[in-house]
Amino acid sequence: MKFQTLFLMFSGALFLIGLGQCTASTTNESTTSTSSASADPGQAAVKDDESQKDVVKVAVGSPDHTTLVAAVKAADLVDDLSNAGPFTVFAPTNAAFDLLPDGTVESLLKPENKSKLEEILQYHVAVGVYKSEALRDGQIIGMAYSGNVKIAVKDGKVTVNGANILASVPASNGIVHVIDKVLLPE
């Protein structure tokens, strides 16, 4: 009986010592995780040259979308659009931005116009993947900025609110449709 009691006490002591070490290890790991998480710049900062690019990296890699990329950065939407999605992005080219009245882009990029810029950019993003071959004439798509766009299909050409879809690029978190006009919410 004495042996069993001594054995149980010894086993219990070992268990408590092991539990204490496990708790200390977990505490150190969670402290380390918390401190690195607070310094984490977000999903957009992940370096990955092997996987398919997300919608932001598709735009960044395009010389025809430098104005769009500058606008997305100014509106602080890079991390949002780098997340899992899925997103459909209607991406106006630099030439599309050039069609806006003089000074419009410069004005929108100012910090005091950030909320207006966000509205315009979010009007170019839909949650979900809408491949061009699946778009139908008269289809209405709800955009991230609580408005809708209308799809038209005529002779095989697809437009969104009158903007031509020039190309479509699949991304890891959705699809990017290159368009020739800037979509403006009503």
CYANA upper distance limits for C-alpha pairs under 8 A (distance plus 0.5 A):
  1 MET  CA      5 THR  CA      6.75
  2 LYS  CA      6 LEU  CA      6.54
  3 PHE  CA      7 PHE  CA      6.44
  4 GLN  CA      8 LEU  CA      6.58
  5 THR  CA      9 MET  CA      6.66
  6 LEU  CA     10 PHE  CA      6.57
  7 PHE  CA     11 SER  CA      6.52
  8 LEU  CA     12 GLY  CA      6.45
  9 MET  CA     13 ALA  CA      6.61
 10 PHE  CA     14 LEU  CA      6.77
 11 SER  CA     15 PHE  CA      6.63
 12 GLY  CA     16 LEU  CA      6.70
 13 ALA  CA     17 ILE  CA      6.66
 14 LEU  CA     18 GLY  CA      6.56
 15 PHE  CA     19 LEU  CA      6.53
 16 LEU  CA     20 GLY  CA      6.56
 17 ILE  CA     21 GLN  CA      6.83
 18 GLY  CA     22 CYS  CA      6.63
 19 LEU  CA     23 THR  CA      6.54
 20 GLY  CA     24 ALA  CA      6.62
 21 GLN  CA     25 SER  CA      6.56
 22 CYS  CA     26 THR  CA      6.60
 23 THR  CA     27 THR  CA      6.49
 24 ALA  CA     28 ASN  CA      6.64
 25 SER  CA     29 GLU  CA      6.66
 26 THR  CA     30 SER  CA      6.57
 27 THR  CA     31 THR  CA      6.56
 28 ASN  CA     32 THR  CA      6.60
 29 GLU  CA     33 SER  CA      6.54
 30 SER  CA     34 THR  CA      6.43
 31 THR  CA     35 SER  CA      6.63
 32 THR  CA     36 SER  CA      6.69
 33 SER  CA     37 ALA  CA      6.42
 34 THR  CA     38 SER  CA      6.77
 35 SER  CA     39 ALA  CA      7.24
 36 SER  CA     40 ASP  CA      6.67
 41 PRO  CA     45 ALA  CA      6.65
 42 GLY  CA     46 VAL  CA      8.08
 42 GLY  CA     79 ASP  CA      6.49
 43 GLN  CA     79 ASP  CA      6.27
 43 GLN  CA     82 SER  CA      6.42
 43 GLN  CA     83 ASN  CA      6.78
 44 ALA  CA     78 VAL  CA      6.89
 44 ALA  CA     79 ASP  CA      5.68
 44 ALA  CA     82 SER  CA      5.88
 44 ALA  CA     83 ASN  CA      8.33
 51 SER  CA    172 SER  CA      8.30
 52 GLN  CA    171 ALA  CA      6.70
 52 GLN  CA    172 SER  CA      5.78
 53 LYS  CA     57 LYS  CA      5.92
 53 LYS  CA     58 VAL  CA      6.38
 53 LYS  CA    171 ALA  CA      6.00
 53 LYS  CA    172 SER  CA      6.13
 54 ASP  CA     58 VAL  CA      6.70
 54 ASP  CA     82 SER  CA      6.61
 54 ASP  CA    171 ALA  CA      5.39
 54 ASP  CA    172 SER  CA      5.29
 54 ASP  CA    173 ASN  CA      5.88
 54 ASP  CA    174 GLY  CA      7.82
 55 VAL  CA     59 ALA  CA      6.92
 55 VAL  CA     81 LEU  CA      7.25
 55 VAL  CA     82 SER  CA      7.29
 55 VAL  CA     87 PHE  CA      8.31
 55 VAL  CA     89 VAL  CA      7.86
 55 VAL  CA    171 ALA  CA      6.04
 55 VAL  CA    172 SER  CA      7.80
 55 VAL  CA    173 ASN  CA      7.04
 55 VAL  CA    174 GLY  CA      7.19
 55 VAL  CA    175 ILE  CA      7.20
 55 VAL  CA    176 VAL  CA      6.79
 56 VAL  CA     60 VAL  CA      6.62
 56 VAL  CA     69 VAL  CA      8.25
 56 VAL  CA     78 VAL  CA      7.19
 56 VAL  CA     81 LEU  CA      6.77
 56 VAL  CA     82 SER  CA      6.57
 57 LYS  CA     61 GLY  CA      6.48
 58 VAL  CA     62 SER  CA      7.08
 58 VAL  CA    169 VAL  CA      8.24
 58 VAL  CA    171 ALA  CA      7.58
 58 VAL  CA    176 VAL  CA      8.19
 59 ALA  CA     65 HIS  CA      6.33
 59 ALA  CA     66 THR  CA      8.21
 59 ALA  CA     68 LEU  CA      8.15
 59 ALA  CA     69 VAL  CA      7.01
 59 ALA  CA     91 ALA  CA      8.34
 60 VAL  CA     65 HIS  CA      7.55
 60 VAL  CA     66 THR  CA      7.53
 60 VAL  CA     69 VAL  CA      6.67
 62 SER  CA     66 THR  CA      7.77
 64 ASP  CA     93 THR  CA      5.91
 64 ASP  CA     94 ASN  CA      6.03
 64 ASP  CA     95 ALA  CA      8.34
 65 HIS  CA     69 VAL  CA      6.70
 65 HIS  CA     91 ALA  CA      8.12
 65 HIS  CA     92 PRO  CA      7.65
 65 HIS  CA     93 THR  CA      5.64
 65 HIS  CA     94 ASN  CA      6.01
 66 THR  CA     70 ALA  CA      6.65
 66 THR  CA     94 ASN  CA      7.14
 67 THR  CA     71 ALA  CA      6.69
 67 THR  CA     93 THR  CA      8.14
 67 THR  CA     94 ASN  CA      6.12
 67 THR  CA     97 PHE  CA      7.80
 68 LEU  CA     72 VAL  CA      6.64
 68 LEU  CA     91 ALA  CA      7.78
 68 LEU  CA     92 PRO  CA      7.42
 68 LEU  CA     93 THR  CA      7.77
 68 LEU  CA     94 ASN  CA      7.70
 69 VAL  CA     73 LYS  CA      6.70
 70 ALA  CA     74 ALA  CA      6.61
 71 ALA  CA     75 ALA  CA      6.61
 71 ALA  CA    109 LEU  CA      6.87
 71 ALA  CA    117 LEU  CA      7.86
 71 ALA  CA    121 LEU  CA      8.39
 72 VAL  CA     76 ASP  CA      6.72
 72 VAL  CA     77 LEU  CA      5.85
 72 VAL  CA     78 VAL  CA      6.55
 72 VAL  CA    121 LEU  CA      7.75
 73 LYS  CA     77 LEU  CA      6.73
 73 LYS  CA     78 VAL  CA      6.44
 74 ALA  CA    109 LEU  CA      6.64
 74 ALA  CA    111 PRO  CA      8.10
 74 ALA  CA    114 LYS  CA      7.67
 75 ALA  CA    109 LEU  CA      8.46
 75 ALA  CA    114 LYS  CA      6.13
 75 ALA  CA    115 SER  CA      8.07
 75 ALA  CA    117 LEU  CA      6.82
 75 ALA  CA    118 GLU  CA      6.03
 77 LEU  CA     81 LEU  CA      6.67
 77 LEU  CA    118 GLU  CA      8.32
 78 VAL  CA     82 SER  CA      6.59
 79 ASP  CA     83 ASN  CA      6.94
 81 LEU  CA     85 GLY  CA      7.82
 81 LEU  CA     87 PHE  CA      8.25
 82 SER  CA    173 ASN  CA      8.12
 83 ASN  CA    173 ASN  CA      7.75
 84 ALA  CA    173 ASN  CA      5.79
 85 GLY  CA    127 VAL  CA      7.36
 85 GLY  CA    128 GLY  CA      7.72
 85 GLY  CA    173 ASN  CA      5.69
 85 GLY  CA    174 GLY  CA      7.08
 86 PRO  CA    127 VAL  CA      6.46
 86 PRO  CA    128 GLY  CA      5.41
 86 PRO  CA    129 VAL  CA      6.54
 86 PRO  CA    173 ASN  CA      5.36
 86 PRO  CA    174 GLY  CA      5.20
 87 PHE  CA    125 VAL  CA      7.07
 87 PHE  CA    126 ALA  CA      6.20
 87 PHE  CA    127 VAL  CA      5.22
 87 PHE  CA    128 GLY  CA      5.49
 87 PHE  CA    129 VAL  CA      6.21
 87 PHE  CA    173 ASN  CA      6.74
 87 PHE  CA    174 GLY  CA      5.05
 87 PHE  CA    175 ILE  CA      6.91
 88 THR  CA    125 VAL  CA      6.17
 88 THR  CA    126 ALA  CA      5.57
 88 THR  CA    127 VAL  CA      6.82
 88 THR  CA    128 GLY  CA      6.56
 88 THR  CA    129 VAL  CA      5.68
 88 THR  CA    130 TYR  CA      6.60
 88 THR  CA    174 GLY  CA      6.12
 88 THR  CA    175 ILE  CA      5.48
 88 THR  CA    176 VAL  CA      6.41
 88 THR  CA    177 HIS  CA      7.89
 89 VAL  CA    124 HIS  CA      6.23
 89 VAL  CA    125 VAL  CA      5.12
 89 VAL  CA    126 ALA  CA      7.04
 89 VAL  CA    174 GLY  CA      8.39
 89 VAL  CA    175 ILE  CA      6.84
 89 VAL  CA    176 VAL  CA      5.28
 89 VAL  CA    177 HIS  CA      6.56
 90 PHE  CA    124 HIS  CA      5.57
 90 PHE  CA    125 VAL  CA      6.91
 90 PHE  CA    176 VAL  CA      6.53
 90 PHE  CA    177 HIS  CA      5.31
 90 PHE  CA    178 VAL  CA      6.46
 90 PHE  CA    179 ILE  CA      6.70
 91 ALA  CA    124 HIS  CA      7.44
 91 ALA  CA    176 VAL  CA      6.98
 91 ALA  CA    177 HIS  CA      6.37
 91 ALA  CA    178 VAL  CA      5.30
 91 ALA  CA    179 ILE  CA      6.15
 92 PRO  CA     96 ALA  CA      6.08
 92 PRO  CA     97 PHE  CA      7.39
 92 PRO  CA    178 VAL  CA      6.49
 92 PRO  CA    179 ILE  CA      5.30
 92 PRO  CA    180 ASP  CA      6.16
 92 PRO  CA    181 LYS  CA      6.22
 92 PRO  CA    182 VAL  CA      6.04
 93 THR  CA     97 PHE  CA      7.13
 93 THR  CA    178 VAL  CA      7.33
 93 THR  CA    179 ILE  CA      6.96
 93 THR  CA    180 ASP  CA      6.56
 93 THR  CA    181 LYS  CA      8.00
 94 ASN  CA     98 ASP  CA      6.78
 95 ALA  CA     99 LEU  CA      7.10
 95 ALA  CA    180 ASP  CA      7.65
 96 ALA  CA    100 LEU  CA      7.90
 96 ALA  CA    179 ILE  CA      8.15
 96 ALA  CA    180 ASP  CA      5.52
 96 ALA  CA    181 LYS  CA      4.98
 96 ALA  CA    182 VAL  CA      6.35
 97 PHE  CA    105 VAL  CA      7.70
 97 PHE  CA    181 LYS  CA      7.56
 97 PHE  CA    182 VAL  CA      6.76
 98 ASP  CA    102 ASP  CA      8.46
 99 LEU  CA    181 LYS  CA      8.01
100 LEU  CA    104 THR  CA      6.89
100 LEU  CA    105 VAL  CA      8.12
100 LEU  CA    182 VAL  CA      8.38
103 GLY  CA    107 SER  CA      6.49
104 THR  CA    108 LEU  CA      6.66
105 VAL  CA    109 LEU  CA      6.73
106 GLU  CA    110 LYS  CA      7.32
107 SER  CA    113 ASN  CA      7.64
108 LEU  CA    113 ASN  CA      5.88
108 LEU  CA    114 LYS  CA      7.34
108 LEU  CA    116 LYS  CA      7.61
108 LEU  CA    117 LEU  CA      6.12
109 LEU  CA    113 ASN  CA      7.27
109 LEU  CA    114 LYS  CA      7.43
109 LEU  CA    117 LEU  CA      7.68
110 LYS  CA    114 LYS  CA      7.25
113 ASN  CA    117 LEU  CA      6.77
114 LYS  CA    118 GLU  CA      6.59
115 SER  CA    119 GLU  CA      6.79
116 LYS  CA    120 ILE  CA      6.86
117 LEU  CA    121 LEU  CA      6.63
118 GLU  CA    122 GLN  CA      6.39
119 GLU  CA    123 TYR  CA      6.66
119 GLU  CA    145 TYR  CA      6.36
119 GLU  CA    185 PRO  CA      8.19
120 ILE  CA    124 HIS  CA      7.47
120 ILE  CA    145 TYR  CA      8.24
120 ILE  CA    183 LEU  CA      7.77
120 ILE  CA    184 LEU  CA      6.52
120 ILE  CA    185 PRO  CA      6.99
121 LEU  CA    125 VAL  CA      7.61
122 GLN  CA    126 ALA  CA      8.48
122 GLN  CA    143 MET  CA      7.45
122 GLN  CA    144 ALA  CA      5.69
122 GLN  CA    145 TYR  CA      5.42
123 TYR  CA    143 MET  CA      6.01
123 TYR  CA    144 ALA  CA      6.55
123 TYR  CA    145 TYR  CA      5.49
123 TYR  CA    146 SER  CA      8.22
123 TYR  CA    147 GLY  CA      7.33
123 TYR  CA    183 LEU  CA      7.41
123 TYR  CA    184 LEU  CA      7.60
123 TYR  CA    185 PRO  CA      6.83
124 HIS  CA    143 MET  CA      7.40
124 HIS  CA    144 ALA  CA      8.23
124 HIS  CA    183 LEU  CA      7.10
125 VAL  CA    143 MET  CA      6.12
125 VAL  CA    144 ALA  CA      6.11
125 VAL  CA    145 TYR  CA      8.35
126 ALA  CA    141 ILE  CA      7.75
126 ALA  CA    142 GLY  CA      6.86
126 ALA  CA    143 MET  CA      4.96
126 ALA  CA    144 ALA  CA      5.96
127 VAL  CA    143 MET  CA      7.60
127 VAL  CA    144 ALA  CA      7.25
128 GLY  CA    174 GLY  CA      7.63
129 VAL  CA    174 GLY  CA      5.96
129 VAL  CA    175 ILE  CA      6.72
130 TYR  CA    134 ALA  CA      7.12
130 TYR  CA    135 LEU  CA      7.20
130 TYR  CA    175 ILE  CA      7.90
131 LYS  CA    135 LEU  CA      7.10
131 LYS  CA    168 SER  CA      8.41
131 LYS  CA    175 ILE  CA      7.68
132 SER  CA    158 VAL  CA      7.76
132 SER  CA    168 SER  CA      7.77
132 SER  CA    177 HIS  CA      8.49
135 LEU  CA    139 GLN  CA      7.49
135 LEU  CA    151 ILE  CA      7.52
135 LEU  CA    153 VAL  CA      8.32
135 LEU  CA    158 VAL  CA      8.19
136 ARG  CA    151 ILE  CA      7.16
136 ARG  CA    152 ALA  CA      7.39
136 ARG  CA    153 VAL  CA      6.87
137 ASP  CA    151 ILE  CA      6.20
137 ASP  CA    152 ALA  CA      4.88
137 ASP  CA    153 VAL  CA      5.17
137 ASP  CA    154 LYS  CA      8.12
138 GLY  CA    150 LYS  CA      6.70
138 GLY  CA    151 ILE  CA      5.94
138 GLY  CA    152 ALA  CA      6.09
138 GLY  CA    153 VAL  CA      8.32
139 GLN  CA    150 LYS  CA      6.30
139 GLN  CA    151 ILE  CA      5.64
139 GLN  CA    152 ALA  CA      7.80
140 ILE  CA    148 ASN  CA      6.81
140 ILE  CA    149 VAL  CA      6.21
140 ILE  CA    150 LYS  CA      5.18
140 ILE  CA    151 ILE  CA      6.82
141 ILE  CA    148 ASN  CA      5.89
141 ILE  CA    149 VAL  CA      5.87
141 ILE  CA    150 LYS  CA      7.00
141 ILE  CA    151 ILE  CA      8.27
142 GLY  CA    146 SER  CA      7.24
142 GLY  CA    147 GLY  CA      6.40
142 GLY  CA    148 ASN  CA      4.91
142 GLY  CA    149 VAL  CA      7.11
143 MET  CA    147 GLY  CA      5.95
143 MET  CA    148 ASN  CA      6.05
143 MET  CA    149 VAL  CA      7.65
147 GLY  CA    185 PRO  CA      7.28
147 GLY  CA    186 GLU  CA      8.40
149 VAL  CA    160 VAL  CA      6.91
149 VAL  CA    161 ASN  CA      6.34
150 LYS  CA    160 VAL  CA      6.18
150 LYS  CA    161 ASN  CA      5.86
151 ILE  CA    158 VAL  CA      7.52
151 ILE  CA    159 THR  CA      6.20
151 ILE  CA    160 VAL  CA      5.15
151 ILE  CA    161 ASN  CA      6.94
152 ALA  CA    158 VAL  CA      6.26
152 ALA  CA    159 THR  CA      5.67
152 ALA  CA    160 VAL  CA      6.92
152 ALA  CA    161 ASN  CA      8.21
152 ALA  CA    162 GLY  CA      8.20
153 VAL  CA    157 LYS  CA      6.02
153 VAL  CA    158 VAL  CA      5.07
153 VAL  CA    159 THR  CA      6.93
154 LYS  CA    158 VAL  CA      7.21
157 LYS  CA    164 ASN  CA      8.04
157 LYS  CA    165 ILE  CA      8.16
158 VAL  CA    164 ASN  CA      6.70
158 VAL  CA    165 ILE  CA      6.33
159 THR  CA    163 ALA  CA      5.60
159 THR  CA    164 ASN  CA      4.92
159 THR  CA    165 ILE  CA      6.16
160 VAL  CA    164 ASN  CA      7.11
160 VAL  CA    165 ILE  CA      7.80
161 ASN  CA    183 LEU  CA      7.65
163 ALA  CA    179 ILE  CA      6.41
163 ALA  CA    180 ASP  CA      6.17
163 ALA  CA    181 LYS  CA      5.64
163 ALA  CA    182 VAL  CA      8.12
163 ALA  CA    183 LEU  CA      8.12
164 ASN  CA    179 ILE  CA      5.92
164 ASN  CA    180 ASP  CA      6.23
164 ASN  CA    181 LYS  CA      7.97
165 ILE  CA    177 HIS  CA      6.58
165 ILE  CA    178 VAL  CA      6.18
165 ILE  CA    179 ILE  CA      5.17
165 ILE  CA    180 ASP  CA      7.57
166 LEU  CA    177 HIS  CA      7.78
166 LEU  CA    178 VAL  CA      5.93
166 LEU  CA    179 ILE  CA      6.11
166 LEU  CA    180 ASP  CA      7.59
167 ALA  CA    177 HIS  CA      6.32
167 ALA  CA    178 VAL  CA      5.69
167 ALA  CA    179 ILE  CA      8.05
168 SER  CA    175 ILE  CA      7.44
168 SER  CA    176 VAL  CA      6.12
168 SER  CA    177 HIS  CA      4.88
168 SER  CA    178 VAL  CA      6.59
169 VAL  CA    175 ILE  CA      6.28
169 VAL  CA    176 VAL  CA      5.59
169 VAL  CA    177 HIS  CA      6.91
169 VAL  CA    178 VAL  CA      8.44
170 PRO  CA    174 GLY  CA      6.83
170 PRO  CA    175 ILE  CA      4.92
170 PRO  CA    176 VAL  CA      6.76
171 ALA  CA    175 ILE  CA      5.64
171 ALA  CA    176 VAL  CA      7.52
